[in-house]
Amino acid sequence: MTKNLKTRSLLAMVTLLALTACGGGTDYVATPTPMPGPVLVMGTDLPTTVEQSAMSLVDFAKTQLTATSETTDPLVVGEAKLAVDDTAEPSDV
């Protein structure tokens, strides 16, 4: 009986050590692929969409109004050719 108890204890300890050695799980955390930012007009801080449509320009202006403060650095406009639409109704910014 003592031999049987020793065998079982030894088997339990080996099993415990085997489970402990494998870690019981993984610490692998998949890092998501970062989303690419907007493509900027060369030499500016403006997205290329502001040169493609007037509505995109208005949308960009609205996001800048909500995302900036008096302490935010100014945006570089540079040589960007901002889109215009002479046939559209005026839009509130």
PyMOL Python script that loads the backbone (N, CA, C, O; Angstrom):
from pymol import cmd

cmd.read_pdbstr("""\
ATOM      1  N   MET A   1       0.822  -1.186   0.000  1.00  0.00           N
ATOM      2  CA  MET A   1       0.000   0.000   0.000  1.00  0.00           C
ATOM      3  C   MET A   1       0.868   1.252   0.000  1.00  0.00           C
ATOM      4  O   MET A   1       0.542   2.224  -0.681  1.00  0.00           O
ATOM      5  N   THR A   2       1.958   1.246   0.746  1.00  0.00           N
ATOM      6  CA  THR A   2       2.844   2.390   0.793  1.00  0.00           C
ATOM      7  C   THR A   2       3.495   2.614  -0.563  1.00  0.00           C
ATOM      8  O   THR A   2       3.680   3.750  -1.000  1.00  0.00           O
ATOM      9  N   LYS A   3       3.841   1.507  -1.225  1.00  0.00           N
ATOM     10  CA  LYS A   3       4.448   1.613  -2.550  1.00  0.00           C
ATOM     11  C   LYS A   3       3.465   2.216  -3.548  1.00  0.00           C
ATOM     12  O   LYS A   3       3.860   3.016  -4.396  1.00  0.00           O
ATOM     13  N   ASN A   4       2.191   1.843  -3.457  1.00  0.00           N
ATOM     14  CA  ASN A   4       1.148   2.359  -4.332  1.00  0.00           C
ATOM     15  C   ASN A   4       0.937   3.855  -4.090  1.00  0.00           C
ATOM     16  O   ASN A   4       0.750   4.617  -5.039  1.00  0.00           O
ATOM     17  N   LEU A   5       0.967   4.273  -2.829  1.00  0.00           N
ATOM     18  CA  LEU A   5       0.811   5.672  -2.471  1.00  0.00           C
ATOM     19  C   LEU A   5       1.992   6.494  -2.981  1.00  0.00           C
ATOM     20  O   LEU A   5       1.806   7.602  -3.484  1.00  0.00           O
ATOM     21  N   LYS A   6       3.211   5.954  -2.854  1.00  0.00           N
ATOM     22  CA  LYS A   6       4.401   6.645  -3.351  1.00  0.00           C
ATOM     23  C   LYS A   6       4.353   6.787  -4.874  1.00  0.00           C
ATOM     24  O   LYS A   6       4.733   7.820  -5.425  1.00  0.00           O
ATOM     25  N   THR A   7       3.884   5.744  -5.535  1.00  0.00           N
ATOM     26  CA  THR A   7       3.796   5.779  -7.000  1.00  0.00           C
ATOM     27  C   THR A   7       2.789   6.832  -7.448  1.00  0.00           C
ATOM     28  O   THR A   7       3.044   7.590  -8.384  1.00  0.00           O
ATOM     29  N   ARG A   8       1.655   6.871  -6.779  1.00  0.00           N
ATOM     30  CA  ARG A   8       0.627   7.857  -7.107  1.00  0.00           C
ATOM     31  C   ARG A   8       1.124   9.281  -6.815  1.00  0.00           C
ATOM     32  O   ARG A   8       0.890  10.197  -7.603  1.00  0.00           O
ATOM     33  N   SER A   9       1.795   9.456  -5.704  1.00  0.00           N
ATOM     34  CA  SER A   9       2.327  10.779  -5.356  1.00  0.00           C
ATOM     35  C   SER A   9       3.364  11.225  -6.378  1.00  0.00           C
ATOM     36  O   SER A   9       3.376  12.378  -6.809  1.00  0.00           O
ATOM     37  N   LEU A  10       4.235  10.293  -6.759  1.00  0.00           N
ATOM     38  CA  LEU A  10       5.251  10.603  -7.748  1.00  0.00           C
ATOM     39  C   LEU A  10       4.615  10.939  -9.091  1.00  0.00           C
ATOM     40  O   LEU A  10       5.048  11.875  -9.763  1.00  0.00           O
ATOM     41  N   LEU A  11       3.603  10.195  -9.485  1.00  0.00           N
ATOM     42  CA  LEU A  11       2.898  10.431 -10.731  1.00  0.00           C
ATOM     43  C   LEU A  11       2.193  11.791 -10.697  1.00  0.00           C
ATOM     44  O   LEU A  11       2.206  12.524 -11.685  1.00  0.00           O
ATOM     45  N   ALA A  12       1.583  12.123  -9.564  1.00  0.00           N
ATOM     46  CA  ALA A  12       0.907  13.416  -9.422  1.00  0.00           C
ATOM     47  C   ALA A  12       1.907  14.567  -9.502  1.00  0.00           C
ATOM     48  O   ALA A  12       1.625  15.590 -10.125  1.00  0.00           O
ATOM     49  N   MET A  13       3.083  14.407  -8.871  1.00  0.00           N
ATOM     50  CA  MET A  13       4.102  15.458  -8.909  1.00  0.00           C
ATOM     51  C   MET A  13       4.663  15.621 -10.316  1.00  0.00           C
ATOM     52  O   MET A  13       4.897  16.747 -10.755  1.00  0.00           O
ATOM     53  N   VAL A  14       4.881  14.527 -11.028  1.00  0.00           N
ATOM     54  CA  VAL A  14       5.386  14.595 -12.401  1.00  0.00           C
ATOM     55  C   VAL A  14       4.359  15.293 -13.300  1.00  0.00           C
ATOM     56  O   VAL A  14       4.713  16.125 -14.136  1.00  0.00           O
ATOM     57  N   THR A  15       3.092  14.942 -13.113  1.00  0.00           N
ATOM     58  CA  THR A  15       2.032  15.577 -13.890  1.00  0.00           C
ATOM     59  C   THR A  15       1.962  17.070 -13.591  1.00  0.00           C
ATOM     60  O   THR A  15       1.823  17.881 -14.507  1.00  0.00           O
ATOM     61  N   LEU A  16       2.057  17.433 -12.328  1.00  0.00           N
ATOM     62  CA  LEU A  16       2.042  18.832 -11.919  1.00  0.00           C
ATOM     63  C   LEU A  16       3.226  19.588 -12.503  1.00  0.00           C
ATOM     64  O   LEU A  16       3.076  20.707 -12.996  1.00  0.00           O
ATOM     65  N   LEU A  17       4.410  18.970 -12.446  1.00  0.00           N
ATOM     66  CA  LEU A  17       5.592  19.611 -13.023  1.00  0.00           C
ATOM     67  C   LEU A  17       5.462  19.772 -14.533  1.00  0.00           C
ATOM     68  O   LEU A  17       5.878  20.790 -15.086  1.00  0.00           O
ATOM     69  N   ALA A  18       4.890  18.783 -15.198  1.00  0.00           N
ATOM     70  CA  ALA A  18       4.714  18.863 -16.647  1.00  0.00           C
ATOM     71  C   ALA A  18       3.749  19.985 -17.014  1.00  0.00           C
ATOM     72  O   ALA A  18       3.987  20.716 -17.975  1.00  0.00           O
ATOM     73  N   LEU A  19       2.671  20.125 -16.263  1.00  0.00           N
ATOM     74  CA  LEU A  19       1.724  21.199 -16.529  1.00  0.00           C
ATOM     75  C   LEU A  19       2.332  22.569 -16.221  1.00  0.00           C
ATOM     76  O   LEU A  19       2.080  23.538 -16.938  1.00  0.00           O
ATOM     77  N   THR A  20       3.111  22.645 -15.182  1.00  0.00           N
ATOM     78  CA  THR A  20       3.751  23.894 -14.811  1.00  0.00           C
ATOM     79  C   THR A  20       4.811  24.282 -15.837  1.00  0.00           C
ATOM     80  O   THR A  20       4.972  25.460 -16.156  1.00  0.00           O
ATOM     81  N   ALA A  21       5.522  23.305 -16.345  1.00  0.00           N
ATOM     82  CA  ALA A  21       6.589  23.575 -17.302  1.00  0.00           C
ATOM     83  C   ALA A  21       6.045  24.141 -18.600  1.00  0.00           C
ATOM     84  O   ALA A  21       6.713  24.956 -19.237  1.00  0.00           O
ATOM     85  N   CYS A  22       4.860  23.738 -19.007  1.00  0.00           N
ATOM     86  CA  CYS A  22       4.324  24.248 -20.263  1.00  0.00           C
ATOM     87  C   CYS A  22       3.708  25.625 -20.080  1.00  0.00           C
ATOM     88  O   CYS A  22       3.350  26.264 -21.070  1.00  0.00           O
ATOM     89  N   GLY A  23       3.577  26.086 -18.893  1.00  0.00           N
ATOM     90  CA  GLY A  23       3.099  27.441 -18.653  1.00  0.00           C
ATOM     91  C   GLY A  23       1.604  27.536 -18.447  1.00  0.00           C
ATOM     92  O   GLY A  23       1.124  28.537 -17.916  1.00  0.00           O
ATOM     93  N   GLY A  24       0.871  26.548 -18.842  1.00  0.00           N
ATOM     94  CA  GLY A  24      -0.565  26.573 -18.620  1.00  0.00           C
ATOM     95  C   GLY A  24      -1.300  27.557 -19.504  1.00  0.00           C
ATOM     96  O   GLY A  24      -2.494  27.778 -19.301  1.00  0.00           O
ATOM     97  N   GLY A  25      -0.656  28.137 -20.446  1.00  0.00           N
ATOM     98  CA  GLY A  25      -1.280  29.103 -21.328  1.00  0.00           C
ATOM     99  C   GLY A  25      -0.216  29.850 -22.105  1.00  0.00           C
ATOM    100  O   GLY A  25       0.955  29.469 -22.111  1.00  0.00           O
ATOM    101  N   THR A  26      -0.625  30.888 -22.741  1.00  0.00           N
ATOM    102  CA  THR A  26       0.326  31.642 -23.538  1.00  0.00           C
ATOM    103  C   THR A  26       0.232  33.118 -23.205  1.00  0.00           C
ATOM    104  O   THR A  26      -0.841  33.628 -22.879  1.00  0.00           O
ATOM    105  N   ASP A  27       1.337  33.783 -23.288  1.00  0.00           N
ATOM    106  CA  ASP A  27       1.362  35.221 -23.064  1.00  0.00           C
ATOM    107  C   ASP A  27       1.405  35.966 -24.396  1.00  0.00           C
ATOM    108  O   ASP A  27       1.613  37.179 -24.429  1.00  0.00           O
ATOM    109  N   TYR A  28       1.208  35.234 -25.494  1.00  0.00           N
ATOM    110  CA  TYR A  28       1.264  35.859 -26.808  1.00  0.00           C
ATOM    111  C   TYR A  28       0.091  36.796 -26.983  1.00  0.00           C
ATOM    112  O   TYR A  28      -1.063  36.394 -26.831  1.00  0.00           O
ATOM    113  N   VAL A  29       0.378  38.032 -27.297  1.00  0.00           N
ATOM    114  CA  VAL A  29      -0.656  39.017 -27.556  1.00  0.00           C
ATOM    115  C   VAL A  29      -0.457  39.504 -28.982  1.00  0.00           C
ATOM    116  O   VAL A  29       0.587  40.059 -29.324  1.00  0.00           O
ATOM    117  N   ALA A  30      -1.455  39.291 -29.791  1.00  0.00           N
ATOM    118  CA  ALA A  30      -1.356  39.719 -31.183  1.00  0.00           C
ATOM    119  C   ALA A  30      -1.473  41.239 -31.243  1.00  0.00           C
ATOM    120  O   ALA A  30      -2.445  41.817 -30.757  1.00  0.00           O
ATOM    121  N   THR A  31      -0.490  41.866 -31.833  1.00  0.00           N
ATOM    122  CA  THR A  31      -0.554  43.315 -31.990  1.00  0.00           C
ATOM    123  C   THR A  31      -1.245  43.613 -33.314  1.00  0.00           C
ATOM    124  O   THR A  31      -0.853  43.089 -34.357  1.00  0.00           O
ATOM    125  N   PRO A  32      -2.265  44.449 -33.269  1.00  0.00           N
ATOM    126  CA  PRO A  32      -2.980  44.749 -34.503  1.00  0.00           C
ATOM    127  C   PRO A  32      -2.100  45.558 -35.465  1.00  0.00           C
ATOM    128  O   PRO A  32      -1.248  46.342 -35.047  1.00  0.00           O
ATOM    129  N   THR A  33      -2.328  45.347 -36.734  1.00  0.00           N
ATOM    130  CA  THR A  33      -1.597  46.108 -37.738  1.00  0.00           C
ATOM    131  C   THR A  33      -2.102  47.539 -37.688  1.00  0.00           C
ATOM    132  O   THR A  33      -3.306  47.772 -37.794  1.00  0.00           O
ATOM    133  N   PRO A  34      -1.204  48.500 -37.529  1.00  0.00           N
ATOM    134  CA  PRO A  34      -1.666  49.884 -37.445  1.00  0.00           C
ATOM    135  C   PRO A  34      -2.309  50.330 -38.749  1.00  0.00           C
ATOM    136  O   PRO A  34      -1.834  50.013 -39.840  1.00  0.00           O
ATOM    137  N   MET A  35      -3.384  51.062 -38.611  1.00  0.00           N
ATOM    138  CA  MET A  35      -4.064  51.594 -39.782  1.00  0.00           C
ATOM    139  C   MET A  35      -3.233  52.743 -40.344  1.00  0.00           C
ATOM    140  O   MET A  35      -2.740  53.583 -39.592  1.00  0.00           O
ATOM    141  N   PRO A  36      -3.082  52.779 -41.651  1.00  0.00           N
ATOM    142  CA  PRO A  36      -2.321  53.877 -42.226  1.00  0.00           C
ATOM    143  C   PRO A  36      -3.083  55.188 -42.060  1.00  0.00           C
ATOM    144  O   PRO A  36      -4.309  55.223 -42.167  1.00  0.00           O
ATOM    145  N   GLY A  37      -2.361  56.242 -41.803  1.00  0.00           N
ATOM    146  CA  GLY A  37      -2.974  57.549 -41.655  1.00  0.00           C
ATOM    147  C   GLY A  37      -3.350  58.109 -43.017  1.00  0.00           C
ATOM    148  O   GLY A  37      -3.086  57.486 -44.046  1.00  0.00           O
ATOM    149  N   PRO A  38      -3.961  59.277 -43.022  1.00  0.00           N
ATOM    150  CA  PRO A  38      -4.345  59.860 -44.303  1.00  0.00           C
ATOM    151  C   PRO A  38      -3.100  60.235 -45.114  1.00  0.00           C
ATOM    152  O   PRO A  38      -2.062  60.601 -44.565  1.00  0.00           O
ATOM    153  N   VAL A  39      -3.238  60.133 -46.411  1.00  0.00           N
ATOM    154  CA  VAL A  39      -2.152  60.535 -47.302  1.00  0.00           C
ATOM    155  C   VAL A  39      -2.162  62.056 -47.352  1.00  0.00           C
ATOM    156  O   VAL A  39      -3.192  62.666 -47.641  1.00  0.00           O
ATOM    157  N   LEU A  40      -1.012  62.671 -47.068  1.00  0.00           N
ATOM    158  CA  LEU A  40      -0.945  64.126 -46.983  1.00  0.00           C
ATOM    159  C   LEU A  40      -0.449  64.732 -48.293  1.00  0.00           C
ATOM    160  O   LEU A  40       0.311  64.114 -49.039  1.00  0.00           O
ATOM    161  N   VAL A  41      -0.902  65.958 -48.550  1.00  0.00           N
ATOM    162  CA  VAL A  41      -0.388  66.715 -49.682  1.00  0.00           C
ATOM    163  C   VAL A  41       1.074  67.012 -49.386  1.00  0.00           C
ATOM    164  O   VAL A  41       1.408  67.425 -48.276  1.00  0.00           O
ATOM    165  N   MET A  42       1.951  66.807 -50.367  1.00  0.00           N
ATOM    166  CA  MET A  42       3.390  66.977 -50.167  1.00  0.00           C
ATOM    167  C   MET A  42       3.709  68.360 -49.581  1.00  0.00           C
ATOM    168  O   MET A  42       3.290  69.385 -50.120  1.00  0.00           O
ATOM    169  N   GLY A  43       4.446  68.372 -48.485  1.00  0.00           N
ATOM    170  CA  GLY A  43       4.888  69.612 -47.853  1.00  0.00           C
ATOM    171  C   GLY A  43       3.833  70.295 -47.002  1.00  0.00           C
ATOM    172  O   GLY A  43       4.005  71.450 -46.613  1.00  0.00           O
ATOM    173  N   THR A  44       2.737  69.593 -46.705  1.00  0.00           N
ATOM    174  CA  THR A  44       1.670  70.204 -45.906  1.00  0.00           C
ATOM    175  C   THR A  44       1.226  69.245 -44.807  1.00  0.00           C
ATOM    176  O   THR A  44       1.705  68.115 -44.714  1.00  0.00           O
ATOM    177  N   ASP A  45       0.304  69.722 -43.982  1.00  0.00           N
ATOM    178  CA  ASP A  45      -0.340  68.885 -42.974  1.00  0.00           C
ATOM    179  C   ASP A  45      -1.770  68.555 -43.395  1.00  0.00           C
ATOM    180  O   ASP A  45      -2.567  68.124 -42.562  1.00  0.00           O
ATOM    181  N   LEU A  46      -2.107  68.746 -44.651  1.00  0.00           N
ATOM    182  CA  LEU A  46      -3.459  68.552 -45.154  1.00  0.00           C
ATOM    183  C   LEU A  46      -3.587  67.223 -45.896  1.00  0.00           C
ATOM    184  O   LEU A  46      -2.683  66.832 -46.635  1.00  0.00           O
ATOM    185  N   PRO A  47      -4.715  66.527 -45.696  1.00  0.00           N
ATOM    186  CA  PRO A  47      -4.923  65.282 -46.447  1.00  0.00           C
ATOM    187  C   PRO A  47      -5.199  65.604 -47.915  1.00  0.00           C
ATOM    188  O   PRO A  47      -5.669  66.694 -48.243  1.00  0.00           O
ATOM    189  N   THR A  48      -4.908  64.659 -48.781  1.00  0.00           N
ATOM    190  CA  THR A  48      -5.098  64.889 -50.218  1.00  0.00           C
ATOM    191  C   THR A  48      -6.562  65.096 -50.577  1.00  0.00           C
ATOM    192  O   THR A  48      -6.854  65.647 -51.638  1.00  0.00           O
ATOM    193  N   THR A  49      -7.475  64.679 -49.739  1.00  0.00           N
ATOM    194  CA  THR A  49      -8.899  64.832 -50.041  1.00  0.00           C
ATOM    195  C   THR A  49      -9.325  66.290 -50.113  1.00  0.00           C
ATOM    196  O   THR A  49     -10.326  66.601 -50.759  1.00  0.00           O
ATOM    197  N   VAL A  50      -8.588  67.201 -49.463  1.00  0.00           N
ATOM    198  CA  VAL A  50      -8.976  68.618 -49.510  1.00  0.00           C
ATOM    199  C   VAL A  50      -8.730  69.213 -50.889  1.00  0.00           C
ATOM    200  O   VAL A  50      -9.275  70.271 -51.202  1.00  0.00           O
ATOM    201  N   GLU A  51      -7.929  68.565 -51.717  1.00  0.00           N
ATOM    202  CA  GLU A  51      -7.707  69.024 -53.081  1.00  0.00           C
ATOM    203  C   GLU A  51      -8.677  68.362 -54.059  1.00  0.00           C
ATOM    204  O   GLU A  51      -8.776  68.784 -55.211  1.00  0.00           O
ATOM    205  N   GLN A  52      -9.390  67.334 -53.612  1.00  0.00           N
ATOM    206  CA  GLN A  52     -10.239  66.556 -54.517  1.00  0.00           C
ATOM    207  C   GLN A  52     -11.695  66.993 -54.521  1.00  0.00           C
ATOM    208  O   GLN A  52     -12.344  66.946 -55.566  1.00  0.00           O
ATOM    209  N   SER A  53     -12.222  67.416 -53.384  1.00  0.00           N
ATOM    210  CA  SER A  53     -13.611  67.874 -53.359  1.00  0.00           C
ATOM    211  C   SER A  53     -13.796  68.928 -52.277  1.00  0.00           C
ATOM    212  O   SER A  53     -13.146  68.915 -51.232  1.00  0.00           O
ATOM    213  N   ALA A  54     -14.716  69.843 -52.579  1.00  0.00           N
ATOM    214  CA  ALA A  54     -14.987  70.921 -51.632  1.00  0.00           C
ATOM    215  C   ALA A  54     -15.634  70.381 -50.360  1.00  0.00           C
ATOM    216  O   ALA A  54     -15.397  70.899 -49.269  1.00  0.00           O
ATOM    217  N   MET A  55     -16.450  69.340 -50.503  1.00  0.00           N
ATOM    218  CA  MET A  55     -17.102  68.768 -49.315  1.00  0.00           C
ATOM    219  C   MET A  55     -16.071  68.147 -48.384  1.00  0.00           C
ATOM    220  O   MET A  55     -16.202  68.238 -47.164  1.00  0.00           O
ATOM    221  N   SER A  56     -15.053  67.521 -48.945  1.00  0.00           N
ATOM    222  CA  SER A  56     -13.979  66.957 -48.117  1.00  0.00           C
ATOM    223  C   SER A  56     -13.227  68.064 -47.391  1.00  0.00           C
ATOM    224  O   SER A  56     -12.810  67.896 -46.245  1.00  0.00           O
ATOM    225  N   LEU A  57     -13.059  69.191 -48.065  1.00  0.00           N
ATOM    226  CA  LEU A  57     -12.400  70.336 -47.434  1.00  0.00           C
ATOM    227  C   LEU A  57     -13.226  70.850 -46.265  1.00  0.00           C
ATOM    228  O   LEU A  57     -12.680  71.156 -45.205  1.00  0.00           O
ATOM    229  N   VAL A  58     -14.536  70.947 -46.448  1.00  0.00           N
ATOM    230  CA  VAL A  58     -15.416  71.403 -45.371  1.00  0.00           C
ATOM    231  C   VAL A  58     -15.390  70.410 -44.211  1.00  0.00           C
ATOM    232  O   VAL A  58     -15.327  70.813 -43.049  1.00  0.00           O
ATOM    233  N   ASP A  59     -15.438  69.112 -44.522  1.00  0.00           N
ATOM    234  CA  ASP A  59     -15.385  68.089 -43.464  1.00  0.00           C
ATOM    235  C   ASP A  59     -14.071  68.176 -42.688  1.00  0.00           C
ATOM    236  O   ASP A  59     -14.065  68.067 -41.462  1.00  0.00           O
ATOM    237  N   PHE A  60     -12.968  68.373 -43.395  1.00  0.00           N
ATOM    238  CA  PHE A  60     -11.671  68.507 -42.731  1.00  0.00           C
ATOM    239  C   PHE A  60     -11.652  69.740 -41.826  1.00  0.00           C
ATOM    240  O   PHE A  60     -11.151  69.688 -40.703  1.00  0.00           O
ATOM    241  N   ALA A  61     -12.204  70.847 -42.327  1.00  0.00           N
ATOM    242  CA  ALA A  61     -12.249  72.076 -41.522  1.00  0.00           C
ATOM    243  C   ALA A  61     -13.076  71.868 -40.258  1.00  0.00           C
ATOM    244  O   ALA A  61     -12.709  72.352 -39.187  1.00  0.00           O
ATOM    245  N   LYS A  62     -14.184  71.153 -40.379  1.00  0.00           N
ATOM    246  CA  LYS A  62     -15.021  70.887 -39.201  1.00  0.00           C
ATOM    247  C   LYS A  62     -14.283  70.039 -38.167  1.00  0.00           C
ATOM    248  O   LYS A  62     -14.383  70.296 -36.967  1.00  0.00           O
ATOM    249  N   THR A  63     -13.542  69.027 -38.627  1.00  0.00           N
ATOM    250  CA  THR A  63     -12.805  68.193 -37.668  1.00  0.00           C
ATOM    251  C   THR A  63     -11.693  68.995 -37.003  1.00  0.00           C
ATOM    252  O   THR A  63     -11.383  68.773 -35.832  1.00  0.00           O
ATOM    253  N   GLN A  64     -11.096  69.915 -37.733  1.00  0.00           N
ATOM    254  CA  GLN A  64     -10.047  70.739 -37.141  1.00  0.00           C
ATOM    255  C   GLN A  64     -10.603  71.701 -36.108  1.00  0.00           C
ATOM    256  O   GLN A  64      -9.947  71.980 -35.105  1.00  0.00           O
ATOM    257  N   LEU A  65     -11.796  72.208 -36.339  1.00  0.00           N
ATOM    258  CA  LEU A  65     -12.419  73.107 -35.359  1.00  0.00           C
ATOM    259  C   LEU A  65     -12.683  72.400 -34.037  1.00  0.00           C
ATOM    260  O   LEU A  65     -12.543  73.001 -32.972  1.00  0.00           O
ATOM    261  N   THR A  66     -13.062  71.133 -34.099  1.00  0.00           N
ATOM    262  CA  THR A  66     -13.361  70.398 -32.859  1.00  0.00           C
ATOM    263  C   THR A  66     -12.110  69.803 -32.230  1.00  0.00           C
ATOM    264  O   THR A  66     -12.101  69.523 -31.031  1.00  0.00           O
ATOM    265  N   ALA A  67     -11.043  69.601 -33.023  1.00  0.00           N
ATOM    266  CA  ALA A  67      -9.859  68.900 -32.514  1.00  0.00           C
ATOM    267  C   ALA A  67      -8.725  69.833 -32.100  1.00  0.00           C
ATOM    268  O   ALA A  67      -7.708  69.362 -31.591  1.00  0.00           O
ATOM    269  N   THR A  68      -8.866  71.118 -32.300  1.00  0.00           N
ATOM    270  CA  THR A  68      -7.763  72.023 -32.001  1.00  0.00           C
ATOM    271  C   THR A  68      -8.118  72.964 -30.860  1.00  0.00           C
ATOM    272  O   THR A  68      -9.279  73.100 -30.474  1.00  0.00           O
ATOM    273  N   SER A  69      -7.092  73.603 -30.338  1.00  0.00           N
ATOM    274  CA  SER A  69      -7.276  74.620 -29.307  1.00  0.00           C
ATOM    275  C   SER A  69      -6.282  75.741 -29.581  1.00  0.00           C
ATOM    276  O   SER A  69      -5.560  75.706 -30.578  1.00  0.00           O
ATOM    277  N   GLU A  70      -6.246  76.713 -28.717  1.00  0.00           N
ATOM    278  CA  GLU A  70      -5.326  77.835 -28.918  1.00  0.00           C
ATOM    279  C   GLU A  70      -3.869  77.422 -28.732  1.00  0.00           C
ATOM    280  O   GLU A  70      -2.965  78.128 -29.180  1.00  0.00           O
ATOM    281  N   THR A  71      -3.638  76.312 -28.092  1.00  0.00           N
ATOM    282  CA  THR A  71      -2.259  75.875 -27.851  1.00  0.00           C
ATOM    283  C   THR A  71      -1.773  74.857 -28.882  1.00  0.00           C
ATOM    284  O   THR A  71      -0.618  74.434 -28.832  1.00  0.00           O
ATOM    285  N   THR A  72      -2.642  74.458 -29.815  1.00  0.00           N
ATOM    286  CA  THR A  72      -2.260  73.491 -30.846  1.00  0.00           C
ATOM    287  C   THR A  72      -1.376  74.177 -31.883  1.00  0.00           C
ATOM    288  O   THR A  72      -1.593  75.339 -32.226  1.00  0.00           O
ATOM    289  N   ASP A  73      -0.381  73.451 -32.375  1.00  0.00           N
ATOM    290  CA  ASP A  73       0.472  74.006 -33.430  1.00  0.00           C
ATOM    291  C   ASP A  73      -0.349  74.238 -34.692  1.00  0.00           C
ATOM    292  O   ASP A  73      -1.250  73.456 -34.994  1.00  0.00           O
ATOM    293  N   PRO A  74      -0.051  75.302 -35.433  1.00  0.00           N
ATOM    294  CA  PRO A  74      -0.795  75.564 -36.669  1.00  0.00           C
ATOM    295  C   PRO A  74      -0.477  74.517 -37.739  1.00  0.00           C
ATOM    296  O   PRO A  74       0.600  73.922 -37.740  1.00  0.00           O
ATOM    297  N   LEU A  75      -1.417  74.308 -38.635  1.00  0.00           N
ATOM    298  CA  LEU A  75      -1.217  73.379 -39.744  1.00  0.00           C
ATOM    299  C   LEU A  75      -0.443  74.064 -40.863  1.00  0.00           C
ATOM    300  O   LEU A  75      -0.631  75.251 -41.127  1.00  0.00           O
ATOM    301  N   VAL A  76       0.419  73.309 -41.509  1.00  0.00           N
ATOM    302  CA  VAL A  76       1.152  73.830 -42.655  1.00  0.00           C
ATOM    303  C   VAL A  76       0.279  73.613 -43.883  1.00  0.00           C
ATOM    304  O   VAL A  76      -0.042  72.476 -44.229  1.00  0.00           O
ATOM    305  N   VAL A  77      -0.111  74.721 -44.553  1.00  0.00           N
ATOM    306  CA  VAL A  77      -0.949  74.640 -45.740  1.00  0.00           C
ATOM    307  C   VAL A  77      -0.079  74.579 -46.982  1.00  0.00           C
ATOM    308  O   VAL A  77      -0.427  73.896 -47.945  1.00  0.00           O
ATOM    309  N   GLY A  78       1.035  75.276 -46.977  1.00  0.00           N
ATOM    310  CA  GLY A  78       1.986  75.217 -48.079  1.00  0.00           C
ATOM    311  C   GLY A  78       1.383  75.553 -49.421  1.00  0.00           C
ATOM    312  O   GLY A  78       0.656  76.537 -49.555  1.00  0.00           O
ATOM    313  N   GLU A  79       1.686  74.732 -50.423  1.00  0.00           N
ATOM    314  CA  GLU A  79       1.236  74.961 -51.788  1.00  0.00           C
ATOM    315  C   GLU A  79      -0.007  74.148 -52.138  1.00  0.00           C
ATOM    316  O   GLU A  79      -0.269  73.916 -53.318  1.00  0.00           O
ATOM    317  N   ALA A  80      -0.768  73.715 -51.157  1.00  0.00           N
ATOM    318  CA  ALA A  80      -1.957  72.914 -51.428  1.00  0.00           C
ATOM    319  C   ALA A  80      -2.970  73.732 -52.218  1.00  0.00           C
ATOM    320  O   ALA A  80      -3.190  74.909 -51.932  1.00  0.00           O
ATOM    321  N   LYS A  81      -3.576  73.106 -53.201  1.00  0.00           N
ATOM    322  CA  LYS A  81      -4.616  73.747 -54.012  1.00  0.00           C
ATOM    323  C   LYS A  81      -5.956  73.233 -53.518  1.00  0.00           C
ATOM    324  O   LYS A  81      -6.400  72.147 -53.892  1.00  0.00           O
ATOM    325  N   LEU A  82      -6.593  74.035 -52.667  1.00  0.00           N
ATOM    326  CA  LEU A  82      -7.832  73.613 -52.032  1.00  0.00           C
ATOM    327  C   LEU A  82      -8.959  73.554 -53.051  1.00  0.00           C
ATOM    328  O   LEU A  82      -9.063  74.419 -53.921  1.00  0.00           O
ATOM    329  N   ALA A  83      -9.797  72.540 -52.943  1.00  0.00           N
ATOM    330  CA  ALA A  83     -10.895  72.339 -53.880  1.00  0.00           C
ATOM    331  C   ALA A  83     -11.976  73.389 -53.667  1.00  0.00           C
ATOM    332  O   ALA A  83     -12.220  73.835 -52.546  1.00  0.00           O
ATOM    333  N   VAL A  84     -12.614  73.772 -54.759  1.00  0.00           N
ATOM    334  CA  VAL A  84     -13.743  74.710 -54.718  1.00  0.00           C
ATOM    335  C   VAL A  84     -14.877  74.129 -55.543  1.00  0.00           C
ATOM    336  O   VAL A  84     -14.654  73.314 -56.438  1.00  0.00           O
ATOM    337  N   ASP A  85     -16.085  74.552 -55.239  1.00  0.00           N
ATOM    338  CA  ASP A  85     -17.260  74.145 -55.998  1.00  0.00           C
ATOM    339  C   ASP A  85     -18.145  75.369 -56.128  1.00  0.00           C
ATOM    340  O   ASP A  85     -18.800  75.772 -55.166  1.00  0.00           O
ATOM    341  N   ASP A  86     -18.167  75.963 -57.317  1.00  0.00           N
ATOM    342  CA  ASP A  86     -18.921  77.195 -57.531  1.00  0.00           C
ATOM    343  C   ASP A  86     -20.428  76.947 -57.663  1.00  0.00           C
ATOM    344  O   ASP A  86     -21.211  77.895 -57.619  1.00  0.00           O
ATOM    345  N   THR A  87     -20.839  75.698 -57.821  1.00  0.00           N
ATOM    346  CA  THR A  87     -22.262  75.416 -58.009  1.00  0.00           C
ATOM    347  C   THR A  87     -22.935  74.943 -56.726  1.00  0.00           C
ATOM    348  O   THR A  87     -24.164  74.907 -56.664  1.00  0.00           O
ATOM    349  N   ALA A  88     -22.179  74.584 -55.716  1.00  0.00           N
ATOM    350  CA  ALA A  88     -22.763  74.065 -54.463  1.00  0.00           C
ATOM    351  C   ALA A  88     -23.271  75.192 -53.591  1.00  0.00           C
ATOM    352  O   ALA A  88     -22.804  76.328 -53.667  1.00  0.00           O
ATOM    353  N   GLU A  89     -24.240  74.848 -52.761  1.00  0.00           N
ATOM    354  CA  GLU A  89     -24.749  75.809 -51.780  1.00  0.00           C
ATOM    355  C   GLU A  89     -23.705  76.032 -50.702  1.00  0.00           C
ATOM    356  O   GLU A  89     -22.918  75.131 -50.408  1.00  0.00           O
ATOM    357  N   PRO A  90     -23.685  77.220 -50.107  1.00  0.00           N
ATOM    358  CA  PRO A  90     -22.731  77.482 -49.016  1.00  0.00           C
ATOM    359  C   PRO A  90     -22.950  76.491 -47.876  1.00  0.00           C
ATOM    360  O   PRO A  90     -24.075  76.074 -47.602  1.00  0.00           O
ATOM    361  N   SER A  91     -21.848  76.124 -47.215  1.00  0.00           N
ATOM    362  CA  SER A  91     -21.929  75.177 -46.118  1.00  0.00           C
ATOM    363  C   SER A  91     -21.470  75.844 -44.826  1.00  0.00           C
ATOM    364  O   SER A  91     -20.532  76.641 -44.821  1.00  0.00           O
ATOM    365  N   ASP A  92     -22.148  75.502 -43.730  1.00  0.00           N
ATOM    366  CA  ASP A  92     -21.729  76.015 -42.427  1.00  0.00           C
ATOM    367  C   ASP A  92     -20.494  75.273 -41.982  1.00  0.00           C
ATOM    368  O   ASP A  92     -20.412  74.050 -42.091  1.00  0.00           O
ATOM    369  N   VAL A  93     -19.549  76.012 -41.486  1.00  0.00           N
ATOM    370  CA  VAL A  93     -18.324  75.381 -40.972  1.00  0.00           C
ATOM    371  C   VAL A  93     -18.326  75.462 -39.479  1.00  0.00           C
ATOM    372  O   VAL A  93     -17.389  74.993 -38.833  1.00  0.00           O
TER     373      VAL A  93
END
""", "prot")
cmd.dss("prot")
cmd.show_as("cartoon", "prot")
cmd.util.cbc("prot")
cmd.orient("prot")
